[in-house]
Amino acid sequence: MKKTLAYSVRLEKLIRISDDAHLAVGFDGTKDIIPTSQIFGQDFEVVKSDSYWISAWILSIKKITYSKKKQAYFDEKGHMVTTLVEYYVPDKKESLSDNIKTELKK
């Protein structure tokens, strides 16, 4: 079974311009044409804006800004097979008694 890697991409707009292509508009103002065959549908888990599953290989050659934090694999029929969400967990640090730098003290 062939799987295609896709990323969840937050877009300001995704406009259908023909049966074969969409115009993707990012929040930073970048625009690019994405083939319809490389869009796997909307990511409904994202609620603050519209997010779409777009294949990783097409994003690598387009100007649209995206993050690799939320990714999924889709089969030939466009069904999601697996999902991976990457979270950042900061290291534990001890609190300081004060934040005065001795080299800056008079």
C-alpha positions as CSV (number, residue, x, y, z in Angstrom):
1,M,0.0,0.0,0.0
2,K,1.4,3.4,-1.0
3,K,1.1,6.2,1.5
4,T,1.6,9.9,1.0
5,L,2.8,12.2,3.7
6,A,0.8,15.4,4.2
7,Y,0.9,18.3,6.6
8,S,-1.9,20.3,8.1
9,V,-1.5,23.8,6.7
10,R,-3.4,26.8,8.1
11,L,-4.5,29.0,5.3
12,E,-6.3,32.3,5.1
13,K,-8.1,31.2,1.9
14,L,-8.2,28.1,-0.4
15,I,-10.0,29.1,-3.6
16,R,-10.9,26.6,-6.3
17,I,-9.8,28.2,-9.6
18,S,-10.4,25.1,-11.8
19,D,-11.2,21.4,-11.5
20,D,-7.5,20.7,-11.3
21,A,-6.1,23.5,-9.1
22,H,-6.7,25.7,-6.0
23,L,-5.2,29.0,-5.1
24,A,-3.8,28.8,-1.6
25,V,-3.4,32.1,0.3
26,G,-1.3,32.1,3.5
27,F,-1.7,34.4,6.4
28,D,1.7,36.1,5.5
29,G,0.3,37.0,2.1
30,T,2.0,34.3,0.1
31,K,0.0,32.8,-2.8
32,D,0.6,29.7,-4.8
33,I,-1.3,27.2,-6.9
34,I,-1.8,23.7,-5.5
35,P,-3.1,20.8,-7.6
36,T,-6.4,19.5,-6.4
37,S,-4.9,16.0,-6.4
38,Q,-2.5,17.1,-3.6
39,I,-5.2,18.4,-1.2
40,F,-6.6,15.6,1.0
41,G,-9.3,17.7,2.6
42,Q,-9.9,20.0,5.5
43,D,-8.4,19.4,9.0
44,F,-11.4,19.8,11.2
45,E,-9.4,19.5,14.4
46,V,-8.1,23.0,13.9
47,V,-10.8,25.5,15.1
48,K,-9.1,29.0,15.0
49,S,-8.7,29.0,11.3
50,D,-9.2,26.9,8.2
51,S,-6.5,24.2,7.9
52,Y,-6.1,21.7,5.0
53,W,-4.2,18.5,4.5
54,I,-1.7,19.1,1.7
55,S,0.9,16.6,0.5
56,A,4.4,17.3,1.8
57,W,6.2,16.9,-1.5
58,I,4.2,19.7,-3.2
59,L,4.7,22.0,-0.2
60,S,8.4,21.6,-0.5
61,I,8.4,23.2,-4.0
62,K,5.8,25.9,-3.3
63,K,6.0,29.2,-1.5
64,I,3.3,28.6,1.1
65,T,4.4,28.7,4.7
66,Y,3.7,25.6,6.7
67,S,4.7,23.7,9.8
68,K,5.8,20.0,10.1
69,K,4.3,19.7,13.6
70,K,1.1,18.0,12.5
71,Q,1.4,15.4,9.8
72,A,-0.5,12.4,8.6
73,Y,-0.3,9.6,6.0
74,F,-3.0,9.1,3.4
75,D,-3.6,6.1,1.2
76,E,-4.3,6.1,-2.6
77,K,-8.0,6.7,-2.0
78,G,-7.4,9.8,0.1
79,H,-8.2,8.2,3.5
80,M,-6.1,9.0,6.5
81,V,-4.0,6.1,7.7
82,T,-1.9,7.5,10.6
83,T,-1.5,10.8,12.3
84,L,1.5,12.3,14.1
85,V,1.5,15.5,16.2
86,E,4.7,16.8,17.5
87,Y,4.6,18.7,20.8
88,Y,7.4,20.7,22.4
89,V,8.1,20.0,26.0
90,P,10.5,22.4,27.6
91,D,13.2,21.3,30.0
92,K,12.6,21.8,33.7
93,K,14.6,24.7,35.2
94,E,15.1,25.7,38.8
95,S,13.8,29.2,39.6
96,L,16.3,31.9,40.4
97,S,16.3,33.8,43.7
98,D,16.8,37.0,41.8
99,N,17.6,38.0,38.2
100,I,20.3,40.6,38.9
101,K,23.4,40.2,36.8
102,T,26.5,40.8,38.9
103,E,28.5,42.0,35.9
104,L,26.0,44.8,35.3
105,K,25.8,45.8,38.9
106,K,27.4,49.1,39.9
